[in-house]
Amino acid sequence: MGDTFIRHIELLGYEKRFFPSQHYVYMFLVKWNDLSEKLVYRRFTEIYEFHKALKEMFPIESGDINPENRIIPHLPAPKWFDGQRSTQNRQGTLAEYCYTLVNLPHKISRCGHVVSFFKVRPDDTSPVTDSQIKKPEVFLLPKDSKKNPTDITGPIVLQTYRVIADYEKSSRSEMALKTGEMVDVVEKSESGWWFCQLKNKRGWVPAAYLEPMDGPDESEEQEPNYAGELYVVQKSYTAIEEDELTLKEGDTIEVIHKLLDGWWVIRKDEATGFYPSMYLQKSGEENSPVKSELRNRSAPPRRSTIRNVKSIHKQGRKQISQETYRRNSRKYIQSRRNMKGNFKEKANVIIEKNEQEENRPKAQPAVPPRPSKDLIMTRCTESTRRKIL
């Protein structure tokens, strides 16, 4: 019997899940060469990581050497905050991507990387849920939108951004920019460096120099999370601007706002400030060669350092001042301390009450008075009365 391979992948829709936090997963019906059909669930971030690894495995077919030789389909990078609208709008792109993927030459479509990614996992058959949280909501593709593979035509559309200021590249892997140029974003990295293409040119450019055509891009950024996510500093950095922080390798900090330009707002004790995200790694995650190589690059320019910016949008980006970050961060820390203090006070009160109850002498039962002879005579039986008399 030959090797296992995938005959067809059909996108059925997506699920909105609420555990461990609200997120979305796509539902795929995978048809194998042994005529079996399996249902698998994948997040878009997982699919995109799979796509990046596939491109690294086949650099010629991905167009890294010569863009004209590319046969591996494009896949737009995930947004910083994936809501239901972006999840729904991405379904057509994913359906076309899967169809193209399965029909690539066998050395790609039947390689171990593709086969292992779409194999059934334990959480596909028994997803992790919490009975106290409401059940997932299922959104199936309408029947009329499920086109036959032969009906799918046209390339995958990449996001187009406009250059708002001139940029001179500082390495061979980067791409120079001129104000007003339109570039297609192939990959968005949280480091603040985006991989773009302009006609026959391709390279990394700072995200701070780009703006979307349909409006300011703060909608792609998550809201500040003053609870903070634990990260570990992987590379030291000395602050240049007043609102930046100086940290050493190995320091543990909390990220409270992830910004598109690759400069995140972090908290160290009670101090807040900006720090290059490319020098941070989430606590508990393993280091990878790609991340290590990325840290050898210089930090991207910050939005606030760009001069002569020419935006096409009347409404500018809503920027949060550093004082607002500090004030809200202090409020959160204080409220967290108050909650801990109240909890301890309540615990102490309960302990004191228990100790008082334990130390309090137990009341002795009262001895009932002895009944009189007349009372006994009226309540006793006839046989008892005869014995007494």
ZAMARGU-4260 file (C-alpha; in steps of 0.2 Angstrom, whole numbers, plus 5000, padded with zeros to 4 digits):
<rodrens>
0) 5000/5000/5000 | 5007/5017/4995 | 5010/5032/5006 | 4996/5042/5014 | 4991/5058/5006
5) 4976/5070/5005 | 4964/5070/4990 | 4954/5085/4994 | 4952/5098/5008 | 4935/5107/5010
10) 4932/5122/5021 | 4915/5120/5030 | 4915/5136/5041 | 4921/5141/5057 | 4917/5140/5076
15) 4917/5154/5089 | 4924/5146/5105 | 4924/5153/5123 | 4937/5143/5132 | 4951/5146/5138
20) 4946/5163/5130 | 4936/5169/5115 | 4944/5163/5099 | 4939/5156/5082 | 4944/5140/5073
25) 4941/5135/5055 | 4932/5118/5051 | 4940/5107/5037 | 4934/5091/5030 | 4949/5082/5025
30) 4947/5068/5012 | 4962/5055/5012 | 4968/5043/4999 | 4960/5028/5009 | 4943/5036/5006
35) 4941/5041/5024 | 4935/5058/5028 | 4940/5067/5044 | 4935/5084/5052 | 4949/5095/5059
40) 4949/5112/5067 | 4963/5124/5065 | 4966/5142/5071 | 4972/5154/5057 | 4988/5158/5066
45) 4992/5139/5066 | 4988/5139/5047 | 4999/5154/5044 | 5014/5146/5054 | 5012/5130/5043
50) 5012/5141/5027 | 5028/5150/5033 | 5037/5133/5036 | 5031/5126/5019 | 5039/5141/5011
55) 5055/5138/5020 | 5055/5120/5014 | 5053/5124/4996 | 5061/5141/4993 | 5061/5140/4974
60) 5042/5136/4973 | 5039/5149/4985 | 5047/5162/4974 | 5061/5167/4987 | 5074/5165/4973
65) 5064/5171/4958 | 5046/5177/4960 | 5042/5171/4943 | 5044/5153/4949 | 5032/5154/4963
70) 5018/5141/4963 | 5015/5140/4982 | 4999/5151/4985 | 5000/5168/4995 | 4992/5168/5012
75) 4989/5185/5020 | 4996/5187/5038 | 4985/5186/5053 | 4978/5203/5060 | 4984/5208/5077
80) 4966/5206/5083 | 4955/5193/5074 | 4937/5197/5076 | 4922/5188/5069 | 4921/5199/5053
85) 4939/5195/5048 | 4937/5177/5052 | 4922/5176/5041 | 4929/5187/5026 | 4945/5176/5026
90) 4935/5160/5022 | 4936/5162/5003 | 4954/5165/5003 | 4957/5149/5014 | 4946/5138/5002
95) 4956/5144/4987 | 4972/5141/4997 | 4968/5123/5001 | 4962/5119/4984 | 4979/5126/4976
100) 4989/5117/4990 | 4982/5100/4986 | 4984/5102/4968 | 5003/5107/4969 | 5016/5094/4963
105) 5017/5079/4974 | 5033/5083/4982 | 5024/5098/4990 | 5006/5092/4992 | 5011/5075/4998
110) 5026/5080/5009 | 5026/5075/5028 | 5023/5093/5033 | 5006/5094/5024 | 5001/5077/5029
115) 5005/5079/5048 | 4997/5096/5049 | 4980/5090/5043 | 4980/5074/5053 | 4967/5072/5066
120) 4973/5078/5083 | 4966/5073/5100 | 4958/5090/5102 | 4949/5088/5085 | 4939/5074/5092
125) 4938/5080/5110 | 4940/5099/5111 | 4945/5106/5128 | 4929/5114/5135 | 4923/5121/5151
130) 4905/5116/5156 | 4903/5133/5165 | 4906/5143/5149 | 4893/5143/5135 | 4895/5130/5121
135) 4904/5135/5104 | 4894/5144/5091 | 4895/5136/5073 | 4895/5146/5057 | 4893/5135/5042
140) 4897/5142/5024 | 4881/5144/5014 | 4878/5131/5001 | 4879/5144/4987 | 4896/5150/4993
145) 4904/5132/4992 | 4910/5133/4974 | 4917/5118/4965 | 4936/5118/4964 | 4934/5121/4945
150) 4925/5137/4949 | 4938/5145/4959 | 4948/5157/4949 | 4960/5172/4952 | 4974/5175/4963
155) 4973/5178/4982 | 4972/5197/4985 | 4986/5204/4997 | 4983/5219/5008 | 4989/5235/5000
160) 4996/5249/5010 | 5002/5266/5006 | 5019/5273/5010 | 5018/5289/5021 | 5037/5294/5021
165) 5053/5290/5012 | 5063/5276/5019 | 5081/5272/5015 | 5086/5253/5017 | 5100/5249/5028
170) 5103/5231/5023 | 5101/5220/5007 | 5085/5211/5015 | 5076/5228/5016 | 5067/5238/5003
175) 5068/5257/5000 | 5052/5267/5000 | 5046/5283/4993 | 5031/5293/4999 | 5015/5288/4990
180) 5020/5271/4984 | 5008/5257/4985 | 5015/5240/4992 | 5007/5223/4994 | 5010/5216/5012
185) 5015/5198/5011 | 5019/5195/5029 | 5016/5205/5045 | 5028/5201/5059 | 5025/5207/5077
190) 5043/5213/5077 | 5037/5229/5067 | 5046/5223/5051 | 5034/5218/5037 | 5038/5209/5021
195) 5032/5218/5006 | 5032/5218/4987 | 5032/5232/4974 | 5032/5226/4956 | 5048/5216/4955
200) 5055/5222/4972 | 5053/5212/4988 | 5060/5215/5005 | 5057/5220/5024 | 5050/5237/5028
205) 5046/5246/5044 | 5027/5244/5048 | 5027/5262/5054 | 5030/5269/5037 | 5014/5261/5030
210) 4995/5265/5032 | 4980/5255/5025 | 4970/5263/5011 | 4953/5262/5020 | 4958/5272/5036
215) 4969/5273/5051 | 4975/5256/5056 | 4972/5256/5075 | 4958/5244/5072 | 4971/5231/5069
220) 4978/5233/5086 | 4972/5225/5102 | 4966/5236/5116 | 4978/5239/5131 | 4978/5224/5143
225) 4983/5231/5160 | 4983/5214/5168 | 4998/5211/5157 | 5006/5196/5149 | 5023/5189/5156
230) 5037/5190/5144 | 5056/5188/5146 | 5069/5200/5139 | 5080/5190/5127 | 5091/5205/5122
235) 5096/5221/5132 | 5092/5238/5126 | 5096/5255/5132 | 5083/5268/5131 | 5085/5283/5119
240) 5069/5292/5121 | 5062/5297/5137 | 5046/5286/5136 | 5057/5270/5133 | 5063/5258/5146
245) 5081/5251/5148 | 5081/5232/5152 | 5094/5218/5154 | 5093/5201/5146 | 5084/5189/5158
250) 5072/5202/5165 | 5054/5198/5167 | 5041/5211/5162 | 5023/5212/5158 | 5017/5218/5141
255) 5001/5229/5142 | 4999/5235/5124 | 5005/5227/5108 | 5007/5240/5094 | 5009/5237/5075
260) 5026/5246/5074 | 5034/5233/5084 | 5037/5244/5100 | 5026/5237/5114 | 5021/5246/5130
265) 5028/5236/5144 | 5028/5237/5163 | 5042/5233/5175 | 5037/5234/5193 | 5027/5251/5193
270) 5037/5259/5178 | 5029/5258/5160 | 5038/5262/5144 | 5041/5257/5126 | 5052/5242/5121
275) 5056/5233/5105 | 5045/5218/5104 | 5058/5208/5094 | 5069/5207/5110 | 5055/5199/5120
280) 5049/5181/5121 | 5033/5175/5130 | 5036/5167/5146 | 5036/5148/5144 | 5039/5148/5125
285) 5054/5140/5118 | 5067/5149/5108 | 5068/5146/5089 | 5082/5149/5076 | 5070/5161/5067
290) 5068/5172/5082 | 5086/5171/5087 | 5091/5177/5069 | 5078/5191/5070 | 5086/5198/5086
295) 5102/5201/5077 | 5093/5215/5067 | 5091/5232/5073 | 5074/5238/5081 | 5062/5246/5068
300) 5059/5265/5068 | 5045/5270/5079 | 5030/5280/5072 | 5034/5295/5083 | 5051/5297/5076
305) 5045/5298/5058 | 5046/5315/5051 | 5036/5323/5036 | 5023/5310/5037 | 5009/5313/5024
310) 4994/5303/5028 | 4979/5302/5016 | 4966/5301/5030 | 4959/5316/5038 | 4957/5307/5054
315) 4973/5302/5062 | 4977/5287/5073 | 4971/5288/5091 | 4987/5288/5101 | 4988/5285/5119
320) 5000/5296/5129 | 5013/5288/5140 | 5005/5297/5155 | 4989/5288/5152 | 4998/5271/5151
325) 5006/5275/5168 | 4990/5281/5176 | 4980/5266/5171 | 4993/5254/5175 | 4995/5261/5193
330) 4976/5260/5194 | 4976/5242/5189 | 4991/5238/5201 | 4982/5247/5216 | 4965/5238/5212
335) 4974/5221/5212 | 4983/5225/5228 | 4966/5230/5236 | 4958/5214/5230 | 4972/5204/5238
340) 4971/5215/5254 | 4952/5212/5255 | 4954/5194/5253 | 4967/5193/5267 | 4956/5203/5278
345) 4941/5192/5275 | 4952/5176/5278 | 4958/5184/5294 | 4941/5188/5300 | 4935/5170/5296
350) 4950/5163/5306 | 4947/5174/5321 | 4929/5169/5321 | 4933/5151/5320 | 4946/5153/5334
355) 4934/5163/5345 | 4921/5149/5343 | 4933/5136/5347 | 4940/5145/5363 | 4922/5149/5369
360) 4917/5137/5383 | 4903/5126/5378 | 4886/5129/5387 | 4881/5115/5399 | 4863/5109/5397
365) 4851/5114/5411 | 4845/5101/5423 | 4826/5099/5423 | 4817/5101/5439 | 4811/5086/5448
370) 4792/5083/5445 | 4781/5084/5461 | 4772/5069/5468 | 4755/5076/5462 | 4761/5078/5444
375) 4768/5060/5444 | 4751/5053/5450 | 4742/5062/5437 | 4753/5057/5422 | 4758/5039/5427
380) 4749/5023/5422 | 4737/5014/5433 | 4749/5000/5437 | 4762/5013/5443 | 4749/5022/5454
385) 4744/5005/5463 | 4763/5002/5466 | 4765/5019/5474 | 4750/5018/5484
</rodrens>
